[in-house]
Amino acid sequence: MCQRHLRRVAGARDRIRARGGDLLVVMPVDAERAEAWRRREGARDVLVAGDPARELYRALGVGRGSARALLLDGASWRDGLREAARLRPAWKARGDDGFQLGADVLLDDRARIRLLHRASSAADRVPVDELLARL
């Protein structure tokens, strides 16, 4: 999850919780690296889970990108350049597999999936307003 999207979603966390939802970030890294990412990004109230075997990714049908898609994705380039300018290489923030795509999964208060958005690139995320509208 890019830092900008995390800030938007975390900023709306109270509204998301008020509607019975919550935030969960799953990363294709071990639990220690996921926790280090959470601390580094200042995501104190966001639940972060490591999934190094990518079991949840496979269960949800979340795919992997390709080098070609990454090279053609301007938003990913912009995010990568921002991270590089801050001396934070993408592989430290995103795990060992830079091609693993993400997903936005919205659960209701009964843990039913209300929205499953499989990202087509690192920058392909669901806007906060749409997440709120689905709760």
N, C-alpha and C positions, 0 to 999 in steps of 0.2 A: 504494500500500500504506500503510495507516495506521501511525502510529508504534508503537502498541501491538502490532499484528500483527508488524511488523518485529522488535521486541524479542523476542517469543516465538519466532519462527522463527530469528532470529540466535542466540538462546540455545541452541537445539537443533542448531545447525550441526554441531558435532562428531559428534553422534549421526547426523545426516543423512549426513555424509561417510563415517562408519564403515560405513554401509549402501550406499555407492556412489552417493549422490545429491549434489546441490549446490544452491545458491541462485542464482537469477538474477532480477533485477527489471528489467522492461522498461517504459520510460516513453514516452508520446507526445510527447517533447520532443527537442531536438537533444542530441548527446553532451555538450556543455559543460554544459548545464543538468542533465542526468542525473548527471554527475559532481559538480556543485555540490550537488545533493540528497543524494548519497551522503555527502559530507563533512559537510553540515549535520546530517544525521540520525545521524551517528556510525556509519555502516554500513561501516566500514573493510574488513571481510573479505567483503563481499557484492558480487558481480559485478553491475554496473548497466549497462544498455545503453539508448541513446536510439533511438527509432523514430518520428521526426517524421512520416514518410509513412504510419505505421500499417500497414506491410506485414505484420508478424507478427500484429497484432491481426486483420486481415482473414483471413489464412491460417488462424488458429485459430478464426475465427468469433466473436470477442469483440465484443459489441455496445456500443451507447451507451445511456445512460440518457436519461431525459426530465426536464423541469422538474417535471412532476407527480409522477413517482416520487421525485425528490429531495426535494420538499416533504413527501411522506408518509413518508419514511424517517427514523425517530427516531434510529437509530444514526448516520446521516450528519450529522444536526443536532448530536448530542453531539460527534462528532469535529470538526465545523466550529467549534463554540463553544469547544472546547478549544484549537484552533489559533488562533482569534481572540484568546482570552485571553492566549496566549503571543506575540501580535503577529506571527503567521505566517499571512498570508492563504492560503487554500487554493489560489488560482491560482498562487502561487509554488511550492508543493510539488507540485502535481499537473499542472502544465503549462497550456497555453492552453485546452485543451478539458476543462472541468470535468464534462462529461457522459460522457467516455470511461470505460467500465467496465474493470475489470481481470480477470485470470484467475490461478488458481494452476495451474501446470503442473509436474508432477513427472516428471523423467526418470530412468531407471535408468542403470547403469554403461555400457550400450551405446547411450545416447542415445535409447532408446525411451520414448514417452510412457506413463507408468504411471497418471497421473491428469490430467485436464483439467477443471477446475472454472471455468466462466464465471460471474463474479460478477453477481448481480442488483442489487447496490447497492455503494457504496464500502465498506461495512462487512461485506459477505458474503465471508468468507474461510474457508478450510479450516483446522480446528484442527491444531496441530503433531502431536498424537498420531495423527491420521488420516494425515498425510503420512508419518510414520514407519512406520505399519502397512502402507502401500502399497509400501514399498521391499523 
